[in-house]
């Protein structure tokens, strides 16, 4: 558990450092007087949405297959004879060629659906393809890095370095060194490509980028299982990715790119709530995969339980801290007035993320087990709920309807997985401390809101934030709501004492 804790903490530091840079970028995109229009800001987000959808279609389930079967290759053959990277790269390359063909075939349909309300998307449609290809290659290399214990490096690149590159482009555009948005977005299309190159160079320097065209005995033995697993996970990945991004696509189609820009701000801020999950997922996936292989059910149950309470505590704290300051933040930092409409978008998307994190790493536990088919079943249910619900609610209520949809869909989705793991393995992430954590978080929020709610601007935000952090964080430590909080707190205290000692 200490390995997961250490990597999760360091990865989370990179995630939050990335969010700091991301918020600076968001501010530069959305501030009053920004050279970027609301529609142009929305376009940068749709690059990420469609790029990830391209990855979902192109990877053919092989990225998840690597996460599950890598231990078998590692334990049974020399790494120079490991053909898993070669096999995965070839499959992904073929997959992306099919994505390109589909993109050409369905271009007219895209123009009909989005041309009137989102003409910017149609104009730069083909520039999304290099962005999507880069995400595919980076994700392929990323999963290999996870399995050799280098998740910290991948989190640095994905969470921090990508945003720094975006910052550089924003500043170049702001100071007229990039003379048009047209040039900006075309360069932006290749940012993930640079990440993939850097990660490839890093893996090669560690002698972990091994290409061989000789089929190994592990592949000969497991190719049917790999193919079967990849096929079902492929369908699940597509379903989950569509469910995750369908709100943005429907908003772009029904309400246009400007509405998407407002929705994007609420979505970006709500991503802060989900940040702790990223470090936990990257640190736990390889450990869970090996634990299933070794039939170490006690370890799996321990990871499930601890991840549930840890992620719930973190996500609730972040969600309520932001909600305490959201309106003041928009006004204090002088964002364009239109972006104040993103406040309730954040509330509902943030609640959906708290629900998702509060159930622990259930997705990773199921996907690395022998019952990974259930991920596809639950994903299909999620998609079947999310698509019509988003369409109906966005059409009826506007962009806030996408927030309603997220809460409903992800509540049902996680409830299914909780029930499955409880019935199949007698594992569940909750305890009485789950209830205590929820009550404690809202109590601390209420205290800060009703006592300090009259303080505004930067000083008020600082005062409310410090009060909430001290009250909530101190209570979590005092009541020992998580077994991982005390060790981390002791390390912090020890290092502070060292810094203060003569």
Residue pairs with C-beta under 8 A, 6 or more apart in sequence:
1 302
1 303
1 306
1 484
3 149
3 283
3 287
4 280
4 283
4 284
4 287
4 303
5 484
5 487
5 488
7 149
7 151
7 152
7 279
7 282
7 283
8 276
8 279
8 280
8 283
8 284
9 279
9 488
10 152
10 155
10 279
11 151
11 152
11 155
11 159
11 278
11 279
11 282
11 283
12 275
12 276
12 278
12 279
14 152
14 155
14 156
14 159
14 160
14 279
15 155
15 159
15 275
15 276
15 278
15 279
16 272
16 275
17 159
17 160
18 158
18 159
18 160
18 162
18 163
19 159
19 271
19 272
19 275
21 160
21 163
21 164
21 166
21 167
22 163
22 268
22 271
24 167
25 163
25 166
25 167
25 170
26 265
26 268
26 269
27 333
27 335
28 34
28 36
28 167
28 170
28 171
28 174
29 36
29 40
29 41
29 44
29 170
30 36
30 38
30 41
30 261
30 265
30 335
30 336
30 339
31 333
31 334
31 335
31 336
32 334
32 335
32 336
32 337
34 336
35 173
35 174
35 181
36 173
36 181
37 258
37 261
38 257
38 258
38 261
38 262
38 336
38 338
38 339
39 120
39 256
39 257
39 258
39 260
39 261
40 120
40 181
40 185
40 261
41 261
41 264
41 265
42 120
42 252
42 257
42 258
42 259
42 260
42 261
42 263
42 264
43 120
43 121
43 124
43 185
43 257
44 166
44 185
44 188
45 248
45 260
45 261
45 264
45 267
45 268
46 118
46 121
46 128
46 248
46 252
46 257
46 260
47 128
47 131
47 185
47 188
47 189
49 245
49 248
49 249
50 128
50 131
50 132
51 128
51 131
51 132
51 134
51 135
51 192
52 132
52 135
52 241
52 244
52 245
53 132
53 241
53 242
53 245
54 96
54 99
54 128
54 129
54 132
54 133
54 135
54 136
55 132
55 135
55 136
55 139
55 241
56 237
56 238
56 240
56 241
56 242
57 95
57 98
57 99
57 102
57 238
58 92
58 95
58 96
58 98
58 99
58 132
58 133
58 136
59 91
59 92
59 95
59 136
59 139
59 140
59 234
59 237
60 91
60 92
60 94
60 95
60 230
60 234
61 229
61 230
61 231
61 232
61 233
61 234
61 235
61 236
61 237
62 87
62 88
62 91
62 92
62 140
62 230
63 88
63 92
63 139
63 140
63 143
63 237
64 143
64 229
64 230
64 233
64 237
64 367
65 88
65 226
65 229
65 230
65 233
66 84
66 88
66 140
66 143
66 144
66 147
67 143
67 146
67 147
67 285
67 286
67 289
67 367
67 368
68 229
68 289
68 367
68 368
68 372
69 84
69 222
69 225
69 226
69 229
70 84
70 143
70 144
70 147
70 286
70 289
71 147
71 286
71 289
71 290
71 293
72 218
72 222
72 293
73 82
73 84
73 216
73 218
74 82
74 147
76 217
76 218
77 216
77 217
77 218
79 207
79 208
79 210
80 210
80 212
81 212
81 214
81 216
82 210
82 212
82 216
83 212
83 213
83 214
83 215
83 216
83 219
84 218
84 219
85 140
85 144
85 209
85 210
85 211
86 211
86 212
86 213
87 219
88 140
89 137
89 140
89 211
91 230
92 136
92 137
92 140
95 136
96 132
96 133
96 136
99 129
99 132
100 129
103 125
103 126
103 129
107 125
110 121
110 122
110 125
111 122
113 253
114 121
114 122
114 252
114 253
115 122
117 252
117 253
117 254
117 255
117 256
117 257
118 252
118 253
118 256
118 257
118 260
119 257
120 257
121 252
121 257
124 185
124 186
127 185
127 186
127 189
128 189
130 189
130 190
130 193
131 188
131 189
131 190
131 191
131 192
133 193
134 190
134 191
134 192
134 193
134 195
134 196
135 192
137 193
137 196
138 157
138 158
138 192
138 195
138 196
138 199
141 196
141 199
141 200
141 203
141 209
142 154
142 158
142 199
144 203
144 208
145 151
145 153
145 154
145 199
145 202
145 203
145 208
146 154
146 282
146 285
146 286
147 286
148 206
148 208
149 286
150 202
150 203
150 206
151 279
151 282
151 283
151 286
153 199
153 202
154 199
154 282
155 278
155 279
155 282
157 195
157 198
157 199
158 195
159 278
161 195
161 198
162 191
162 192
162 195
165 191
165 194
165 195
166 188
166 191
169 178
169 184
169 187
169 188
169 191
172 178
172 184
173 181
173 184
178 184
178 187
200 209
203 209
219 226
229 372
232 372
232 373
232 375
232 376
233 367
233 372
233 375
233 376
235 376
235 379
235 380
236 367
236 375
236 376
236 379
236 380
239 376
239 379
239 380
239 382
239 383
240 379
240 382
240 383
242 383
242 386
242 387
243 379
243 382
243 383
243 386
243 387
243 409
246 383
246 386
246 387
246 390
247 263
247 386
247 390
247 394
247 402
247 405
247 406
248 260
248 263
248 264
248 267
248 402
250 390
250 391
250 394
250 402
251 259
251 260
251 263
251 394
251 399
251 402
252 259
252 260
254 391
254 394
254 395
255 394
255 398
255 399
258 338
259 398
259 399
262 338
262 339
262 341
262 342
262 345
262 399
263 342
263 345
263 399
263 402
265 335
265 339
265 342
265 345
266 342
266 343
266 344
266 345
266 346
266 349
266 403
267 345
267 346
267 349
269 322
269 326
269 342
269 346
269 350
270 345
270 346
270 349
270 350
270 352
270 353
271 353
272 318
272 322
273 315
273 318
273 319
273 322
273 350
273 353
273 354
273 357
274 315
274 353
274 356
274 357
275 318
276 310
276 311
276 314
276 315
276 318
276 357
277 311
277 315
277 356
277 357
277 361
280 307
280 310
280 311
280 361
281 361
281 364
284 303
284 307
284 361
284 364
285 364
285 368
287 299
287 303
288 300
288 303
288 361
288 364
288 365
288 368
289 368
291 297
291 299
291 300
291 303
292 300
292 368
292 369
292 370
297 425
300 365
300 425
300 427
301 425
301 427
303 361
303 365
304 360
304 361
304 362
304 365
304 421
304 427
304 428
304 429
305 360
305 427
305 428
305 429
305 431
306 360
306 482
306 483
306 484
307 360
307 361
307 429
308 358
308 359
308 360
308 429
308 430
308 434
309 429
309 431
309 433
309 434
309 437
309 481
309 482
310 482
310 484
310 485
311 357
311 358
311 360
311 361
312 354
312 357
312 358
312 434
312 437
312 438
313 437
313 441
313 476
313 481
313 482
313 485
314 357
315 353
315 354
315 357
315 358
316 354
316 358
316 437
316 438
316 441
317 441
317 468
317 469
317 472
317 473
317 476
319 350
319 351
319 353
319 354
320 441
320 442
320 444
320 445
320 468
320 472
321 465
321 468
321 469
322 346
322 350
323 346
323 347
323 350
323 445
324 445
324 448
324 449
324 464
324 465
324 468
325 461
325 464
325 465
326 343
326 346
327 340
327 343
328 456
328 457
328 460
328 461
329 461
330 339
330 340
330 342
330 343
331 340
331 456
332 456
332 457
332 458
332 461
341 399
344 400
344 403
345 399
345 400
345 402
345 403
347 403
348 400
348 403
348 404
348 406
348 407
349 402
349 403
349 406
351 407
352 403
352 406
352 407
352 409
352 410
352 411
353 410
355 407
355 410
355 411
355 414
356 410
356 414
358 429
358 434
359 414
359 417
359 418
359 429
360 429
362 414
362 417
362 418
362 421
362 429
363 375
363 417
365 421
365 427
366 372
366 374
366 375
366 417
366 420
366 421
367 375
371 420
371 424
374 417
374 420
378 413
378 416
378 417
378 420
381 412
381 413
381 416
382 409
382 410
382 412
382 413
385 408
385 409
385 412
385 413
386 405
386 409
389 404
389 405
389 408
389 409
390 401
390 402
390 405
392 401
393 401
393 402
393 404
393 405
394 401
394 402
394 405
395 401
397 404
418 428
418 429
421 427
421 428
422 428
433 481
433 482
436 479
436 481
437 476
437 481
440 472
440 475
440 476
440 479
440 481
441 472
444 468
444 471
444 472
444 475
445 468
447 467
447 471
448 464
448 467
448 468
448 471
449 464
451 467
452 460
452 463
452 464
452 467
453 464
454 460
455 463
455 464
476 482
476 485
477 485
477 486
477 489
480 486
